[in-house]
Structure formats: structure tokens, C-alpha cells
Amino acid sequence: MDFELRHLRSLLAVVDAGSFTDAGIELGISQAAVSRNVAALERALDVRLLHRTTRSVEPTAAGERTIRRARRILAAVGELEREATAEAETFRIGYAWSALGRHTPELQLQWASAFPRSELRLVRSNTPTAGLAEGACDLAILRRVPDSSALELVLIGHEKRYCALGAGDALARRRTVTLAQVADAPVAMDPKTGSTTPELWPADLRPRRTIATDDTEDWMTLIATGRARGVTAESTAYQHRRPGLVYRLVRDAPPVPVYAAWSTADPPRERRNVVDLLASLYA
């Protein structure tokens, strides 16, 4: 379908103004140009959109449907134009499981003074790139490096690993636990975005059984009901709490690296300053 926004604008102008002549006046173009635009749209869609008589112009049934959709399209385009030209920009930071954990409130407090012309928006996206590949964010917080050469990553800090347990689990009475102790029960893992894989354990100490989960909520529900344990980053322990779920430090596990990532094809303009701010919170 080969049509342009001007074709949609001409159609709406005819319907709203009531005639091709008045539509031309409204758009600042000739009546003939309006007619050509509407005809081009009808050819592209291969459907009649308007009933034309010498006295009136009325939309067909297909025209009514097209008009409703055209209004939404042009409204979305207008919103896009306003966002692109707005004096205050929005900077979107994506994350899959948790943003910066205990550092998140401080990030929000410091953002306004560090970037007064930019509004911070935290976006949760349970994808391997935390929304980058989907265009949902400008920069992502990753605790698991995705298999993608289209991203640039910068290490901003490390987080301790914690074991998530049901409150009735025997290990919940301990202050800290070991990887071997955790592996005595089924371990829940999110293979898509989680920071824990079986390779975290030595080959001879890996969990006898793992249970795949789809996202953070699924993971927490499984553990809180006592059907599994989980190992996760400190930020999860800070940000995601619920009744029946407790967290204990895994004292012999290596820390979780935390990265800031962005698309190499479309790097955000303020990325270096944002990375400096993120890294300072972990320092």
C-alpha cells in the first residue's frame, strides 16, 4: 500500500469540512490537489472511501473504518512530532528484573540535578536486552550479557548474590548459605533474563533439578510456595519482596556484574554522562 500522510490528511479534511473545496482551503492547497490525494488513497487501498455527489460527500462503510484509523495514525504522528521537538527530553532506562536495587531511589534523586532538561523513566521489559532490541528504552541495565553484537556494554558495578527461599525452608533459619546447600533442592531459573545459570555451580555440585520460569513474578511465586529455591542479584532482594519469601546471602558465590548497555546503531546522546552517574552509585 503506497500512500502518504498527506493522503490521510486530505481524506479527513474533506469529511470534516464537508467538501473538497473547503478541504483545500483548510489545508492551504487546491481543490484539485485534495481530489488527487483522496483518489490516490483509494487506489492504494483498492476501495471506495467516499460517495460523491454534486451536493455532498459522504464516507462509505470502508471510508468510515479508514477515517477512524486515519485519525489514530495522525494523532500518533502528532505525538511523535511533539516528543521529538520537545524542549524536555525523556530518557528511558530499561531493566528486566530490577533497576538498580537499593541505588534506584538515589538515581532518581540525582537525575534531576544531573540532567535538568531530561525526564527519567524506568521501563521494565522482560527480554534479554531489557527492551533495547524492542525500542522500549534508550539504555538498559543488564546482569546477563545477551548474545548480540549490536550492543555496547560498560561495566558499572557488582552486586552480591542472594538465595531466595520460602519462609518455611530449613535454610531460612540461617544468616548465610552456600551454593552446595542451595543445590540440595530444585532451583528456579529464568533462562531468558535471569542472572543465574547451572554454570554458577561447580560441575560436580550443580542442582539435581532446575525449574524454568518465565519472569520475576513466576519465579517468586514458585519459591514462596516452597517448591524451589532461587539465586539472584542483590537488587532483586531489595526490590522484590513478598510474604512467605526470604533472602539469604550466598557467601561463596561470585558477585553479579552489572552493565549499562545501548544499541551501537542508535547510541543515546548522554550515554557517557549517564554511565558516570550509574557507576558512581555503585562506587
N, C-alpha and C positions, 0 to 999 in steps of 0.2 A: 504494500500500500504506500504509494508515493504522494503524500500530501504534507502540507506545512502548517505552521501555526496561523499564518495569515488566512488560510482557507477556513480554519475553525472560527477565527475572529469574524470573518465576513458572514459566515452562517449565523452566528449568534447576533450580529448586528442587524441582519435582515429580520430575524424573528423578534428582536426587542424593539426595533424601530418601526416595523410593520411594512416596510417597502425597501426595494433595492436603492431607490433614490435617497431616502432618508438614511439608510445604512451608509451610503457613500459619504454623505455629509458628516455623519457621526465619526467615520474613520478617516476622513480627510482624503479620500480617493474618489475616483469617478464611479458613476453607477455601473459603467461597463466593466470596470475592474472588479467590482463586487460580484457581478454576474459571472465573470470568468472564474473567480475564486470558488464560488459555490459549485459551478459546473465541474471544475477540476476535482473538488472533493467528492462529488457524486460519481465521477468516473473512477477515482481511486478506490472508492468503497463499493462500486458497482451496484448502487442502489439509488432510487429517487428519494431525496430528502425533503423537497418542498413541492406543494401543489401551487402552481402559479396561475392566476387569472388576471384579467385587466384591472380588477379592483382590489384584490387581496392576495396575500401569500400565507399559506398555512403549512405547517410541517406534516409530513406523512407519519405513519406509525414508526417506520425506521428513523425518520427525522427526529421524532421525539426522543428515541433512545440515544441517538447520536448527540443531540443537544445536551442531554443530561451528562453524558460522558465528557463532552467538549468543555462544559463548564468546570468539571472537576480537573480536567487536564490544564486548562488555562489558569485556574486557581493555584494549582501546584506549581506551575511555571512562575506565576507571580510571587509565590512564597520563595521559590528558588532565587529569583532576582533580588528580593528583599534581603535574603540571608547573605547573598554574595556581595552585596554593596553596603551592608550594614556597617556602621562605624564600630560597634562592639561585636567581636567575633566569638564563636563558641568553639572551645577546644574539647574534643571528646576523647576520654581515656577509657579504653575497653579492658575488661578483665573477665575471666571465666569463672573462677571460684571465689576470689576475694580481691579487693582492690589492693591497698597497702596495709591491711590489717590495722594494727594499733597506730600506724602512722597516717591513716586516712584522715582523721579529723585535723591533724596538723597540716596536711597537704591542703585541705580546704581553707584553713585559716590563712596560710601563707600565700595562696594563689592570688587573692585579690590585690595584695601589695606587690607581688612579683610580676603580675600580668594584669594591670588595671583595665586594659582595653579588651580583655578576653574573659569570657564566662566559662568556668569549668563544668563539664558534665561527665559524670561517671556512668559508663554503659556496661551492663552485664550481658555477656554473649557467650554461651557455652559451645564455642567452636575452637578448633585447635589454634587459631590465630587470634582468639578473643575478639572477633569482629573485624579484624583488619581486611581479610580477604573478601568479606561481605560488604565492605564500605561503611560499616556501622561506627567506626571510630577513626581517629587520626593517629593515635599512638596506643599501644597495648601493653599491659603488664602480663608477662609470661613467666611461668615457673616450669615450663616444659618446652623445649625447643622444637618447633614443628619442622616437618620435612619440607622445607620450602627455601628456595634460593632467592625468592622475591622479597625477602625481608632483611632489614638490617637490625641487628640486636646489639645492645650495650648493657653490660652487667651493672646493676645499680646497688646490689646488696645481697645479703644472705639471710635466711630465716631458719630457725631451729625446726626440727621435725617433732610432731606430737602424734601420739596414738589416741584415736577416738574409740571410746568404749561405752557399752551400755552400763548404766549405773549399777546393775546387779552383777557385772562381770567381776571375777575374782581379782583381776589386775587393777580394778578401780580403787582398791584399798591401798595400792602402792603410790608413792610420790613420783617415782620414775619407773620406766620399764625398759627392756632390751628388745632388739629385733627378734631374737630367738623366742622370747616369751610371747611376743605378739603373734608369731607364726604358728603357735600351738592351736589356733582356732582359724576358721575361714577368714580371709581378708578381702574386704570390698575394695575394688579399684575402678576408677573411671578410665577406660582405655583411650578415650578421646582427648580429654583435657586434664586429667589428674596428674599430680606431680609424683605419684608413686607407681612403680612397676615391679614385677618379681625380681628384676636385676638389682634392686636395692639390697637384697639379702645375698650372702654368700651362696654359692651353688648348692652346698650340702645342707643349708639351713632355710631354704625357701619354703613359703607356706605350702602345706599339703593341698590346700584348696583355695582358689580365688573366686570371687563373685563379681561379675561385671555390672556396673551401674551406669546410668545414663547422664546423671548430673548431680549437683550438690545435694539437692533435696532427696533424691532417691538414695544417695549414699548415706545421709544422716538418718533417714527413716529405717534403713536396713540395720544400721548399727544400734540405734536407740532401742530397737526391739530385741536386741541380744543375738541376732542371727549371724553377726560378723563383727570384726574389728576393722579399723582403718588407720592408715598412716598418712599424715598430711602436713602441710606447712603451718608454721606458727600463725600466719594471718587467718587461716581457716578457724583455728581455735579461738581467735579473738572475735572474729566477725560472725561466726555461725554457731549459735548456742541454742539448745532446746532442752526441755525437761526430759530426763532419762538418758542424757548424753553427757559424758565427761571426757576431758582430755588430760593425758599424762605425757610428760616429756619422754622421748625415746633417747636415752642417754648415749647410746653407741651408734646412732645414725648420723651420716654426714648431713651438713646443712643443705637447704634448698636454695639454689641460685635464683635470683630474681632479676629479670631482664626488662628493659624498655625496648619496644620493637616498633618499627614502622615500615611502610611499603617503600622499597627502593624506587619504584616508578612514580610515587607521589609523596615525597617526604614532607612532613609538616614544617612550616617555616620556622617555628620557635622550638624545634626539637632539641637543640643543644642546650638552651636555657632550661627547658623542661627537665631534661635528663639531669642537669646540675642540681635542680631543686629536688628531684626524686632521690638522687644519690645522697644529698645532704641529710635527708630524713633517716637514711639507714646508717649514716656515718657514726 
